[in-house]
Amino acid sequence: MSSSTSSQEHSVVDALATVREQISTLAQKHGRDPASIQLLAVSKTKPVAAITNARQAGQRAFGENYPDEAISKVEELGSTDYDWHFIGSIQSRKAAALARHFSWVHSVERLKVARKLAENRPEHLPPLQICLQVNIDNEASKSGVTPPELAQLADQCADLSQLQLRGLMAIPAPQTGFEKQREAFAKLRSLFEQLRQTHPAMDTLSMGMSGDMEAAIAEGATIVRVGTAIFGARAPR
């Protein structure tokens, strides 16, 4: 093993330990049980070797954004020892492959895509776990269902037998202040609580990344998505 390879391994291991400690500290600060918050290691654009290092350090859940890259990684590493989450935009022509390779999809925003995922989920696999992506700040550049359309989409997805509706996901507009960050996540939490009245099995709020993780945890995040803080800065695609 070269010294550079060894250094990269230690870098990922140390970074994972730091992020886990941050999550635990923030959870306790805001009266949360650290065990109620799952770390999703966002491994998009990162090599298989880095993902393997993280897995050896105990990380099981990995998030990917780009279908072709993601499917290649799943096929190389397998799905028995890894928990693969797709968190990127979904083109309907890619939905079939995603349904076969992933255990979670966080970014469902249209009924057409949900139907494609359900139709192509192999019957021998458990239902595909999904979150509905909400465009919480009504940004033209962001994907996601609008809040007024959310309840109808949730009802429609809940009727698809090969899907299991678990919760909501959002990527709010960037904010630097903690209170402003928290406002956006509070909106998502409020929508989540409203939906749980008709979909009580929902249990997941996928929200928060490196820069706004504390605000997300304060507002009830159950999955936080962290990439750069674990794997380092990403090279341009």
Rosetta blueprint (number, residue, H / E / L):
1 M L
2 S L
3 S H
4 S H
5 T H
6 S H
7 S H
8 Q H
9 E H
10 H H
11 S H
12 V H
13 V H
14 D H
15 A H
16 L H
17 A H
18 T H
19 V H
20 R H
21 E H
22 Q H
23 I H
24 S H
25 T H
26 L H
27 A H
28 Q H
29 K H
30 H L
31 G L
32 R L
33 D L
34 P H
35 A H
36 S H
37 I L
38 Q E
39 L E
40 L E
41 A E
42 V E
43 S L
44 K L
45 T L
46 K L
47 P L
48 V H
49 A H
50 A H
51 I H
52 T H
53 N H
54 A H
55 R H
56 Q H
57 A L
58 G L
59 Q L
60 R L
61 A E
62 F E
63 G E
64 E E
65 N L
66 Y L
67 P H
68 D H
69 E H
70 A H
71 I H
72 S H
73 K H
74 V H
75 E H
76 E H
77 L H
78 G L
79 S L
80 T L
81 D L
82 Y L
83 D E
84 W E
85 H E
86 F E
87 I L
88 G L
89 S L
90 I L
91 Q L
92 S H
93 R H
94 K H
95 A H
96 A H
97 A H
98 L H
99 A H
100 R H
101 H H
102 F L
103 S L
104 W E
105 V E
106 H E
107 S E
108 V E
109 E L
110 R L
111 L H
112 K H
113 V H
114 A H
115 R H
116 K H
117 L H
118 A H
119 E H
120 N H
121 R L
122 P L
123 E L
124 H L
125 L L
126 P L
127 P L
128 L E
129 Q E
130 I E
131 C E
132 L E
133 Q E
134 V E
135 N L
136 I L
137 D L
138 N L
139 E L
140 A L
141 S L
142 K L
143 S L
144 G L
145 V E
146 T L
147 P H
148 P H
149 E H
150 L H
151 A H
152 Q H
153 L H
154 A H
155 D H
156 Q H
157 C H
158 A H
159 D L
160 L L
161 S L
162 Q L
163 L E
164 Q E
165 L E
166 R E
167 G E
168 L E
169 M E
170 A L
171 I L
172 P L
173 A L
174 P L
175 Q L
176 T L
177 G L
178 F H
179 E H
180 K H
181 Q H
182 R H
183 E H
184 A H
185 F H
186 A H
187 K H
188 L H
189 R H
190 S H
191 L H
192 F H
193 E H
194 Q H
195 L H
196 R L
197 Q L
198 T L
199 H L
200 P L
201 A L
202 M L
203 D L
204 T E
205 L E
206 S E
207 M L
208 G L
209 M L
210 S H
211 G H
212 D H
213 M H
214 E H
215 A H
216 A H
217 I H
218 A H
219 E L
220 G L
221 A L
222 T L
223 I E
224 V E
225 R E
226 V E
227 G L
228 T H
229 A H
230 I H
231 F H
232 G L
233 A L
234 R L
235 A L
236 P L
237 R L
